[in-house]
Amino acid sequence: MRPGPPERALDAIVAATYDAAPMSPQDLFDPVSPPATDTTSVTAPVRGRAPRRRVIYLLPNLLTTGCVFSGFYAVVAAIDGNFERAGIAVFVAMIFDGLDGRVARLTGTASAFGKEYDSLADMVAFGLAPAIVSYQWGVARIAEYGRAWGRFGWLAAFFYCAAAALRLARFNTRVATQDKRYFEGLPSPSAAAVVSAFVWASSEWREPGLPGLIIAFAVTALAGALMVSSLSFPSFKNFDLTKPVRFISLVVVPVIFVVIFADPPRALLLCFGGYALWAPLVWVWRRLRRSRRSTAL
């Protein structure tokens, strides 16, 4: 008679027992260890998905370091009393800040480290440096007119620095959901350009007087207020440099260079000051138009 399924299963268990390696007396007293698990399925990467790596690229971070260096040099130049070099250093930092992100995207070297490093560099070059440049230029002079004016000067500089930090923090938390065509609040590089260009242009005044000093710190405080405002400033990110243009556009480029280099501090102040005032003027114009429509109805 042929064996049934239970008999065949029993024969297989007996055969496996005889084929297994004999146990030593020590194995009888050792604690039973859990069976080894196959970790191949756990550690093996999923097909079609690249493993995540924390990488640091040299080229974009080298440009970001140039931004930090320019901001630090602006502070040193302001402490030494050379406000022309301090203003130039802030604008050089703007060039580095504009290049590092674009280079990272063009070369495929963007990383989480680079984004965090760029944000800290912006705080140094466009938050701390312009505040110290403004402080060094005006506080010592305005303090001669009384302690209250001196306190107003360094508090205006501090407010600008704190506003730049808040502006960068808000930008980092909302960058994924924000409309790419606009900035919420005045960008910190533009605010730094306004403050630095004003101090650079005003450094030729040997005695600006109390009205000039009040205007300088008012500009610093206003730039800080615009940074933390909810006004929309155009980002120009949809401007395509690879599109074909008309010949007249190429003629405008050297004209812009001539205007800027004829009087750099005042030309840059006019350019970035107009950009900073654009959003508030548009907001006022819209409010006036709405009020006129409501009164007409």
Secondary structure, DSSP 8 states (H G I E B T S, - for coil): ----HHHHHHHHHHHHHHHS----HHHHHS---------HHHHS--TT---------HHHHHHHHHHHHHHHHHHHHHHTT-HHHHHHHHHHHHHHHHHHHHHHHHHT---HHHHHHHHHHHHIIIIIHHHHHHHHHHHHHHGGG-HHHHHHHHHHHHHHHHHHHHHHHHHHHHTTTS-TTEEES--HHHHHHHHHHHHHHHTT-S--HHHHHHHHHHHHHHHHHHHTS--EEE--TT--TTS---HHHHHHHHHHHHHHHHSHHHHHHHHHHHHHHHHHHHHHHHHHHHHHHHHH-
